[in-house]
Amino acid sequence: MPADDPRQGLAILLLDGSYERAHYALVLAAGALAVDRPVLLFAAGHGVHALARDWHGLRDAGTDDTVQASGVAGFDVLRDAVLALDGTLMACESGLRLTGLAADALLPQVVVAGVPAFLDAARGRQVISL
């Protein structure tokens, strides 16, 4: 099976706005990309804060200091790795409306899309929900 076959890909659905779930979504994404699995991360609901330039709108964002102090990669490092390894980031239009977050508050690489676009892009991939 070719490396770019979508059946080998991973689609991560981030539904929650907690730091812990968003951080782990990035851990999974970076890990999959490191072993040449294409990754699509779709942030919905309050999870859209994870794709904002300033991600501190995540619940318990201050936990990042503790994570880094324990020797685990922090949020910025993981997110930068996902981008450097060509992960695809999508933010749900409804999530942006729900949170009051403007599209221009997101990282420039983020595609704003609805659920149908996510489902189409995720077709055939392993889906993990957090």
Contacts in CASP RR format, 6 or more apart in sequence:
PFRMAT RR
TARGET T0000
AUTHOR 0000-0000-0000
METHOD contacts of the structure
MODEL  1
MPADDPRQGLAILLLDGSYERAHYALVLAAGALAVDRPVLLFAAGHGVHA
LARDWHGLRDAGTDDTVQASGVAGFDVLRDAVLALDGTLMACESGLRLTG
LAADALLPQVVVAGVPAFLDAARGRQVISL
1 7 0 8 1.000
1 8 0 8 1.000
3 36 0 8 1.000
4 38 0 8 1.000
6 38 0 8 1.000
6 123 0 8 1.000
6 124 0 8 1.000
6 125 0 8 1.000
7 124 0 8 1.000
7 125 0 8 1.000
8 37 0 8 1.000
8 38 0 8 1.000
9 32 0 8 1.000
9 37 0 8 1.000
9 38 0 8 1.000
9 39 0 8 1.000
9 40 0 8 1.000
9 124 0 8 1.000
9 125 0 8 1.000
9 126 0 8 1.000
10 28 0 8 1.000
10 29 0 8 1.000
10 32 0 8 1.000
10 37 0 8 1.000
10 38 0 8 1.000
10 39 0 8 1.000
10 40 0 8 1.000
10 125 0 8 1.000
10 126 0 8 1.000
10 127 0 8 1.000
10 128 0 8 1.000
11 39 0 8 1.000
11 40 0 8 1.000
11 41 0 8 1.000
11 42 0 8 1.000
11 118 0 8 1.000
11 121 0 8 1.000
11 122 0 8 1.000
11 125 0 8 1.000
11 126 0 8 1.000
11 127 0 8 1.000
11 128 0 8 1.000
12 25 0 8 1.000
12 28 0 8 1.000
12 29 0 8 1.000
12 39 0 8 1.000
12 40 0 8 1.000
12 41 0 8 1.000
12 42 0 8 1.000
12 127 0 8 1.000
12 128 0 8 1.000
12 129 0 8 1.000
12 130 0 8 1.000
13 42 0 8 1.000
13 44 0 8 1.000
13 118 0 8 1.000
13 127 0 8 1.000
13 128 0 8 1.000
13 129 0 8 1.000
13 130 0 8 1.000
14 21 0 8 1.000
14 22 0 8 1.000
14 25 0 8 1.000
14 41 0 8 1.000
14 42 0 8 1.000
14 43 0 8 1.000
14 44 0 8 1.000
14 47 0 8 1.000
14 50 0 8 1.000
14 130 0 8 1.000
15 21 0 8 1.000
15 44 0 8 1.000
15 45 0 8 1.000
15 47 0 8 1.000
15 129 0 8 1.000
15 130 0 8 1.000
16 22 0 8 1.000
16 46 0 8 1.000
16 47 0 8 1.000
16 130 0 8 1.000
17 45 0 8 1.000
17 46 0 8 1.000
17 47 0 8 1.000
17 49 0 8 1.000
17 50 0 8 1.000
17 58 0 8 1.000
17 59 0 8 1.000
18 58 0 8 1.000
18 59 0 8 1.000
18 60 0 8 1.000
19 58 0 8 1.000
19 59 0 8 1.000
19 60 0 8 1.000
19 61 0 8 1.000
19 62 0 8 1.000
19 63 0 8 1.000
19 64 0 8 1.000
19 75 0 8 1.000
20 60 0 8 1.000
20 63 0 8 1.000
21 47 0 8 1.000
21 130 0 8 1.000
22 43 0 8 1.000
22 47 0 8 1.000
22 49 0 8 1.000
22 50 0 8 1.000
22 55 0 8 1.000
22 58 0 8 1.000
22 75 0 8 1.000
22 130 0 8 1.000
23 63 0 8 1.000
23 64 0 8 1.000
23 67 0 8 1.000
23 74 0 8 1.000
23 75 0 8 1.000
23 78 0 8 1.000
24 130 0 8 1.000
25 41 0 8 1.000
25 50 0 8 1.000
25 130 0 8 1.000
26 41 0 8 1.000
26 50 0 8 1.000
26 75 0 8 1.000
26 78 0 8 1.000
26 79 0 8 1.000
26 81 0 8 1.000
26 82 0 8 1.000
27 73 0 8 1.000
27 78 0 8 1.000
28 128 0 8 1.000
29 39 0 8 1.000
29 41 0 8 1.000
29 78 0 8 1.000
29 82 0 8 1.000
29 87 0 8 1.000
30 73 0 8 1.000
30 78 0 8 1.000
30 81 0 8 1.000
30 82 0 8 1.000
30 85 0 8 1.000
32 38 0 8 1.000
32 39 0 8 1.000
33 39 0 8 1.000
33 81 0 8 1.000
33 82 0 8 1.000
33 85 0 8 1.000
33 86 0 8 1.000
33 87 0 8 1.000
34 85 0 8 1.000
38 86 0 8 1.000
38 87 0 8 1.000
38 88 0 8 1.000
38 125 0 8 1.000
39 82 0 8 1.000
39 85 0 8 1.000
39 87 0 8 1.000
39 88 0 8 1.000
40 87 0 8 1.000
40 88 0 8 1.000
40 90 0 8 1.000
40 118 0 8 1.000
40 121 0 8 1.000
40 122 0 8 1.000
40 125 0 8 1.000
41 51 0 8 1.000
41 82 0 8 1.000
41 87 0 8 1.000
41 88 0 8 1.000
41 89 0 8 1.000
41 90 0 8 1.000
42 90 0 8 1.000
42 91 0 8 1.000
42 92 0 8 1.000
42 113 0 8 1.000
42 118 0 8 1.000
42 121 0 8 1.000
42 122 0 8 1.000
43 49 0 8 1.000
43 50 0 8 1.000
43 51 0 8 1.000
43 89 0 8 1.000
43 90 0 8 1.000
43 91 0 8 1.000
43 92 0 8 1.000
43 95 0 8 1.000
44 92 0 8 1.000
44 94 0 8 1.000
44 95 0 8 1.000
44 115 0 8 1.000
45 92 0 8 1.000
45 94 0 8 1.000
45 95 0 8 1.000
45 98 0 8 1.000
45 99 0 8 1.000
46 58 0 8 1.000
46 59 0 8 1.000
46 95 0 8 1.000
46 98 0 8 1.000
46 99 0 8 1.000
47 58 0 8 1.000
47 95 0 8 1.000
48 91 0 8 1.000
48 92 0 8 1.000
48 95 0 8 1.000
48 96 0 8 1.000
48 99 0 8 1.000
48 101 0 8 1.000
48 106 0 8 1.000
49 55 0 8 1.000
49 56 0 8 1.000
49 57 0 8 1.000
49 58 0 8 1.000
49 99 0 8 1.000
49 101 0 8 1.000
50 58 0 8 1.000
50 79 0 8 1.000
51 89 0 8 1.000
51 91 0 8 1.000
51 106 0 8 1.000
51 107 0 8 1.000
51 110 0 8 1.000
52 101 0 8 1.000
52 105 0 8 1.000
52 106 0 8 1.000
52 107 0 8 1.000
53 105 0 8 1.000
53 106 0 8 1.000
53 107 0 8 1.000
54 105 0 8 1.000
55 61 0 8 1.000
55 75 0 8 1.000
55 79 0 8 1.000
56 62 0 8 1.000
61 75 0 8 1.000
64 74 0 8 1.000
64 75 0 8 1.000
67 73 0 8 1.000
67 74 0 8 1.000
67 75 0 8 1.000
68 74 0 8 1.000
73 81 0 8 1.000
79 107 0 8 1.000
82 89 0 8 1.000
83 89 0 8 1.000
83 107 0 8 1.000
83 109 0 8 1.000
88 111 0 8 1.000
88 121 0 8 1.000
89 107 0 8 1.000
89 109 0 8 1.000
89 110 0 8 1.000
89 111 0 8 1.000
90 110 0 8 1.000
90 111 0 8 1.000
90 112 0 8 1.000
90 113 0 8 1.000
90 117 0 8 1.000
90 118 0 8 1.000
90 121 0 8 1.000
91 103 0 8 1.000
91 106 0 8 1.000
91 110 0 8 1.000
91 111 0 8 1.000
91 112 0 8 1.000
91 113 0 8 1.000
92 112 0 8 1.000
92 113 0 8 1.000
92 114 0 8 1.000
92 115 0 8 1.000
92 118 0 8 1.000
93 112 0 8 1.000
93 113 0 8 1.000
93 114 0 8 1.000
94 114 0 8 1.000
94 115 0 8 1.000
95 101 0 8 1.000
96 102 0 8 1.000
96 103 0 8 1.000
96 112 0 8 1.000
103 112 0 8 1.000
106 112 0 8 1.000
111 117 0 8 1.000
113 121 0 8 1.000
END
